[in-house]
């Protein structure tokens, strides 16, 4: 009786919506068998590694690709801890994401202007 009161279209909080396509490469996903009750979100483990579920959720929440979001935040003076909190992951996982996206820290040295 309790299940009848719940909306069947409701998604779990923080869960990806089932689209029928891989979140990384966009390939069609079919169930392995009729007995499978859990929807699949990725076509392979390699695709899941390229764009993990939390990265996909962060991109949906901020309406930007992760690389663009990270570059914009870090170039404006934001910290890695704040970016990790924005994406909902630990800082060490964020380092892996940045490495996969090809984003590296580059310090630019310049000479200070001397006040006369």
N, CA, C and O of each residue as an XYZ file, in Angstrom:
464
protein
N       0.817     -1.179      0.000
C       0.000      0.000      0.000
C       0.868      1.252      0.000
O       0.536      2.253     -0.635
N       1.955      1.184      0.703
C       2.825      2.346      0.766
C       3.410      2.683     -0.603
O       3.554      3.859     -0.939
N       3.748      1.666     -1.395
C       4.315      1.905     -2.722
C       3.332      2.613     -3.642
O       3.751      3.335     -4.546
N       2.047      2.423     -3.433
C       1.056      3.076     -4.272
C       1.005      4.577     -4.021
O       0.580      5.337     -4.891
N       1.435      5.008     -2.843
C       1.408      6.431     -2.517
C       2.583      7.189     -3.134
O       2.516      8.405     -3.316
N       3.652      6.471     -3.452
C       4.833      7.126     -3.998
C       4.694      7.332     -5.505
O       4.121      6.499     -6.207
N       5.209      8.416     -5.974
C       5.190      8.721     -7.393
C       6.182      7.807     -8.112
O       7.356      7.797     -7.743
N       5.764      7.040     -9.120
C       6.692      6.108     -9.776
C       7.779      6.808    -10.583
O       8.799      6.194    -10.895
N       7.583      8.084    -10.930
C       8.595      8.793    -11.710
C       9.660      9.426    -10.832
O      10.628      9.994    -11.339
N       9.490      9.334     -9.521
C      10.429      9.978     -8.601
C      11.782      9.285     -8.651
O      11.858      8.057     -8.656
N      12.838     10.070     -8.687
C      14.205      9.559     -8.682
C      14.773      9.675     -7.275
O      14.373     10.541     -6.498
N      15.701      8.800     -6.965
C      16.410      8.928     -5.697
C      17.188     10.225     -5.710
O      17.668     10.654     -6.759
N      17.318     10.857     -4.547
C      18.082     12.103     -4.449
C      19.542     11.820     -4.769
O      20.139     10.914     -4.188
N      20.112     12.571     -5.668
C      21.519     12.423     -6.008
C      21.790     11.283     -6.966
O      22.946     10.900     -7.142
N      20.764     10.725     -7.590
C      20.969      9.624     -8.524
C      20.807     10.136     -9.951
O      20.061     11.081    -10.208
N      21.509      9.503    -10.858
C      21.393      9.870    -12.259
C      20.040      9.436    -12.804
O      19.499      8.409    -12.394
N      19.510     10.203    -13.707
C      18.267      9.832    -14.371
C      18.586      8.830    -15.472
O      19.589      8.974    -16.172
N      17.744      7.822    -15.628
C      17.956      6.825    -16.668
C      17.570      7.412    -18.016
O      16.429      7.833    -18.208
N      18.508      7.441    -18.944
C      18.259      8.020    -20.259
C      18.246      6.978    -21.365
O      17.749      7.250    -22.457
N      18.785      5.787    -21.105
C      18.894      4.775    -22.148
C      20.147      4.937    -22.982
O      20.382      4.164    -23.911
N      20.953      5.935    -22.660
C      22.210      6.190    -23.364
C      23.340      6.268    -22.345
O      23.125      6.635    -21.190
N      24.536      5.923    -22.784
C      25.718      6.000    -21.931
C      26.018      7.464    -21.635
O      25.986      8.297    -22.541
N      26.309      7.787    -20.379
C      26.608      9.166    -20.003
C      27.970      9.626    -20.511
O      28.230     10.829    -20.552
N      28.844      8.702    -20.897
C      30.172      9.094    -21.365
C      30.249      9.172    -22.888
O      30.715     10.172    -23.434
N      29.796      8.127    -23.573
C      29.975      8.092    -25.032
C      28.671      8.264    -25.803
O      28.708      8.505    -27.009
N      27.524      8.149    -25.144
C      26.244      8.344    -25.805
C      25.684      7.122    -26.504
O      24.655      7.220    -27.172
N      26.338      5.955    -26.370
C      25.852      4.737    -27.024
C      24.540      4.268    -26.398
O      24.290      4.501    -25.215
N      23.701      3.606    -27.203
C      22.457      3.040    -26.690
C      22.767      1.932    -25.693
O      23.676      1.129    -25.904
N      22.001      1.895    -24.605
C      22.189      0.866    -23.583
C      20.947     -0.003    -23.563
O      19.824      0.489    -23.454
N      21.165     -1.284    -23.668
C      20.058     -2.229    -23.574
C      20.281     -3.078    -22.337
O      21.414     -3.307    -21.914
N      19.183     -3.538    -21.768
C      19.290     -4.430    -20.612
C      19.924     -5.737    -21.045
O      19.777     -6.172    -22.186
N      20.640     -6.360    -20.101
C      21.256     -7.637    -20.427
C      20.218     -8.744    -20.528
O      20.348     -9.648    -21.353
N      19.197     -8.679    -19.698
C      18.157     -9.698    -19.721
C      16.870     -9.088    -19.175
O      16.885     -7.995    -18.609
N      15.783     -9.784    -19.346
C      14.498     -9.278    -18.867
C      14.462     -9.229    -17.343
O      13.685     -8.471    -16.762
N      15.292    -10.029    -16.702
C      15.275    -10.060    -15.235
C      16.029     -8.890    -14.605
O      15.934     -8.680    -13.396
N      16.771     -8.133    -15.396
C      17.501     -6.981    -14.862
C      16.516     -5.898    -14.456
O      15.716     -5.440    -15.271
N      16.575     -5.494    -13.209
C      15.666     -4.465    -12.720
C      16.364     -3.132    -12.526
O      15.710     -2.091    -12.467
N      17.676     -3.151    -12.426
C      18.435     -1.919    -12.241
C      18.813     -1.360    -13.607
O      19.417     -2.069    -14.412
N      18.479     -0.131    -13.878
C      18.890      0.446    -15.160
C      20.396      0.673    -15.182
O      21.007      0.972    -14.156
N      20.980      0.529    -16.354
C      22.413      0.767    -16.515
C      22.599      2.175    -17.068
O      21.813      2.641    -17.893
N      23.645      2.841    -16.602
C      23.903      4.213    -17.013
C      25.114      4.325    -17.934
O      25.295      5.350    -18.592
N      25.942      3.287    -17.990
C      27.165      3.292    -18.799
C      27.237      1.995    -19.593
O      26.738      0.958    -19.156
N      27.860      2.065    -20.761
C      27.965      0.866    -21.586
C      29.114     -0.024    -21.142
O      29.096     -1.226    -21.408
N      30.117      0.541    -20.468
C      31.248     -0.266    -20.012
C      31.898      0.401    -18.795
O      31.604      1.545    -18.450
N      32.779     -0.350    -18.170
C      33.509      0.173    -17.015
C      34.458      1.295    -17.441
O      34.708      2.225    -16.675
N      34.982      1.205    -18.660
C      35.883      2.247    -19.161
C      35.144      3.585    -19.308
O      35.691      4.640    -18.987
N      33.907      3.532    -19.793
C      33.119      4.763    -19.919
C      32.789      5.339    -18.550
O      32.759      6.558    -18.378
N      32.545      4.479    -17.588
C      32.260      4.961    -16.238
C      33.493      5.646    -15.651
O      33.369      6.607    -14.891
N      34.671      5.155    -16.000
C      35.896      5.780    -15.528
C      36.162      7.126    -16.174
O      36.750      8.010    -15.552
N      35.726      7.290    -17.437
C      35.937      8.563    -18.136
C      35.070      9.682    -17.580
O      35.509     10.826    -17.467
N      33.843      9.341    -17.236
C      32.907     10.347    -16.715
C      32.086      9.720    -15.590
O      30.977      9.240    -15.823
N      32.630      9.724    -14.364
C      31.952      9.086    -13.235
C      30.588      9.721    -12.945
O      30.326     10.844    -13.375
N      29.718      9.009    -12.218
C      28.384      9.531    -11.941
C      28.385     10.889    -11.237
O      27.551     11.743    -11.540
N      29.308     11.093    -10.306
C      29.334     12.383     -9.610
C      29.763     13.509    -10.535
O      29.331     14.650    -10.364
N      30.600     13.206    -11.504
C      30.978     14.226    -12.479
C      29.766     14.577    -13.348
O      29.522     15.749    -13.633
N      29.021     13.573    -13.759
C      27.818     13.822    -14.560
C      26.798     14.632    -13.759
O      26.156     15.528    -14.308
N      26.643     14.330    -12.477
C      25.723     15.091    -11.629
C      26.182     16.533    -11.464
O      25.365     17.454    -11.493
N      27.499     16.737    -11.290
C      28.031     18.097    -11.149
C      27.815     18.888    -12.434
O      27.473     20.069    -12.385
N      28.012     18.248    -13.582
C      27.792     18.927    -14.858
C      26.326     19.300    -15.036
O      26.018     20.362    -15.576
N      25.416     18.429    -14.582
C      23.996     18.742    -14.676
C      23.623     19.870    -13.721
O      22.816     20.734    -14.064
N      24.203     19.865    -12.530
C      23.872     20.886    -11.538
C      24.368     22.269    -11.963
O      23.675     23.263    -11.744
N      25.546     22.345    -12.560
C      26.142     23.630    -12.921
C      25.926     23.982    -14.389
O      26.298     25.079    -14.806
N      25.342     23.097    -15.180
C      25.068     23.324    -16.608
C      26.312     23.686    -17.410
O      26.257     24.509    -18.324
N      27.435     23.059    -17.058
C      28.690     23.277    -17.776
C      29.465     21.978    -17.787
O      29.314     21.165    -16.875
N      30.299     21.760    -18.807
C      31.203     20.615    -18.762
C      32.188     20.782    -17.603
O      32.494     21.902    -17.193
N      32.681     19.654    -17.082
C      33.544     19.713    -15.905
C      34.794     20.543    -16.168
O      35.194     21.338    -15.317
N      35.416     20.371    -17.328
C      36.653     21.103    -17.605
C      36.411     22.611    -17.576
O      37.218     23.360    -17.026
N      35.319     23.047    -18.157
C      34.996     24.477    -18.161
C      34.701     24.979    -16.749
O      35.144     26.060    -16.359
N      33.951     24.187    -15.990
C      33.631     24.548    -14.612
C      34.896     24.671    -13.771
O      35.059     25.631    -13.017
N      35.794     23.688    -13.904
C      37.017     23.694    -13.112
C      37.918     24.865    -13.490
O      38.440     25.550    -12.611
N      38.105     25.101    -14.777
C      38.970     26.199    -15.207
C      38.421     27.547    -14.770
O      39.173     28.410    -14.316
N      37.126     27.730    -14.905
C      36.525     29.002    -14.503
C      36.686     29.245    -13.004
O      37.016     30.352    -12.577
N      36.451     28.202    -12.214
C      36.545     28.344    -10.758
C      37.988     28.561    -10.306
O      38.258     29.434     -9.481
N      38.909     27.772    -10.841
C      40.305     27.864    -10.397
C      40.980     29.138    -10.903
O      41.806     29.714    -10.195
N      40.649     29.585    -12.106
C      41.248     30.821    -12.623
C      40.720     32.063    -11.917
O      41.378     33.103    -11.921
N      39.552     31.966    -11.318
C      39.024     33.117    -10.586
C      39.541     33.165     -9.153
O      39.120     34.014     -8.367
N      40.446     32.264     -8.814
C      41.053     32.283     -7.485
C      40.431     31.317     -6.502
O      40.754     31.361     -5.315
N      39.548     30.447     -6.959
C      38.921     29.472     -6.077
C      39.890     28.375     -5.691
O      40.878     28.130     -6.384
N      39.602     27.717     -4.579
C      40.489     26.657     -4.098
C      40.029     25.297     -4.593
O      38.891     25.126     -5.030
N      40.938     24.334     -4.514
C      40.594     22.972     -4.885
C      39.575     22.379     -3.920
O      38.704     21.611     -4.327
N      39.683     22.734     -2.641
C      38.714     22.228     -1.663
C      37.306     22.712     -1.983
O      36.348     21.947     -1.869
N      37.171     23.973     -2.382
C      35.858     24.515     -2.729
C      35.313     23.843     -3.987
O      34.121     23.551     -4.071
N      36.187     23.598     -4.964
C      35.757     22.916     -6.184
C      35.335     21.487     -5.877
O      34.356     20.996     -6.440
N      36.058     20.819     -4.997
C      35.690     19.454     -4.604
C      34.328     19.444     -3.912
O      33.520     18.543     -4.137
N      34.076     20.443     -3.072
C      32.764     20.543     -2.419
C      31.662     20.826     -3.440
O      30.557     20.299     -3.318
N      31.954     21.650     -4.438
C      30.971     21.937     -5.477
C      30.592     20.678     -6.247
O      29.438     20.500     -6.636
N      31.576     19.808     -6.463
C      31.342     18.588     -7.234
C      30.894     17.417     -6.359
O      30.440     16.399     -6.881
N      31.016     17.545     -5.051
C      30.577     16.481     -4.153
C      31.536     15.316     -4.048
O      31.112     14.188     -3.799
N      32.831     15.568     -4.233
C      33.839     14.502     -4.138
C      34.956     14.946     -3.202
O      35.037     16.108     -2.804
N      35.817     13.983     -2.861
C      36.994     14.308     -2.072
C      38.037     14.977     -2.965
O      37.997     14.855     -4.190
N      38.961     15.678     -2.337
C      39.976     16.411     -3.089
C      40.842     15.474     -3.928
O      41.229     15.820     -5.044
N      41.148     14.290     -3.395
C      41.993     13.352     -4.133
C      41.293     12.869     -5.411
O      41.943     12.696     -6.442
N      39.981     12.653     -5.350
C      39.238     12.275     -6.558
C      39.238     13.429     -7.555
O      39.289     13.211     -8.766
N      39.180     14.647     -7.047
C      39.217     15.819     -7.923
C      40.545     15.903     -8.671
O      40.571     16.272     -9.845
N      41.650     15.562     -8.002
C      42.949     15.541     -8.678
C      42.932     14.573     -9.863
O      43.492     14.876    -10.917
N      42.300     13.424     -9.698
C      42.208     12.435    -10.777
C      41.373     12.994    -11.925
O      41.739     12.844    -13.091
N      40.254     13.637    -11.599
C      39.405     14.235    -12.635
C      40.161     15.308    -13.405
O      40.076     15.371    -14.631
N      40.904     16.157    -12.684
C      41.663     17.222    -13.347
C      42.732     16.639    -14.263
O      42.972     17.155    -15.355
N      43.371     15.565    -13.816
C      44.400     14.932    -14.638
C      43.784     14.343    -15.905
O      44.356     14.467    -16.988
N      42.627     13.707    -15.776
C      41.951     13.134    -16.948
C      41.491     14.212    -17.918
O      41.475     13.997    -19.130
N      41.118     15.370    -17.389
C      40.668     16.474    -18.246
C      41.838     17.243    -18.851
O      41.637     18.114    -19.697
N      43.062     16.925    -18.422
C      44.244     17.600    -18.960
C      44.471     18.976    -18.371
O      45.122     19.821    -18.987
N      43.938     19.206    -17.181
C      44.097     20.500    -16.519
C      45.253     20.402    -15.536
O      45.251     19.560    -14.638
N      46.247     21.277    -15.716
C      47.410     21.278    -14.831
C      47.576     22.663    -14.232
O      47.134     23.664    -14.795
N      48.215     22.693    -13.092
C      48.469     23.973    -12.441
C      49.700     24.598    -13.094
O      50.739     23.958    -13.255
N      49.551     25.842    -13.456
C      50.655     26.557    -14.096
C      50.802     27.901    -13.396
O      49.891     28.729    -13.401
N      51.961     28.092    -12.799
C      52.221     29.350    -12.101
C      52.979     30.269    -13.046
O      54.008     29.896    -13.610
N      52.465     31.445    -13.204
C      53.100     32.411    -14.090
C      53.859     33.429    -13.249
O      53.287     34.073    -12.369
N      55.122     33.563    -13.522
C      55.942     34.508    -12.779
C      56.019     35.800    -13.565
O      56.163     35.795    -14.787
N      55.924     36.879    -12.863
C      56.056     38.195    -13.493
C      56.709     39.153    -12.518
O      56.677     38.946    -11.305
N      57.293     40.189    -13.056
C      57.989     41.164    -12.232
C      56.996     42.193    -11.714
O      56.150     42.699    -12.450
N      57.125     42.485    -10.432
C      56.259     43.474     -9.811
C      56.674     44.873    -10.239
O      57.853     45.163    -10.436
N      55.680     45.719    -10.373
C      55.986     47.114    -10.695
C      56.438     47.808     -9.417
O      55.822     47.652     -8.362
N      57.513     48.570     -9.522
C      58.065     49.276     -8.376
C      57.450     50.666     -8.320
O      57.482     51.417     -9.295
N      56.899     50.988     -7.182
C      56.308     52.319     -7.006
C      57.419     53.353     -6.856
O      58.344     53.156     -6.069
N      57.340     54.439     -7.593
C      58.376     55.479     -7.531
C      57.979     56.576     -6.606
O      58.729     57.537     -6.430
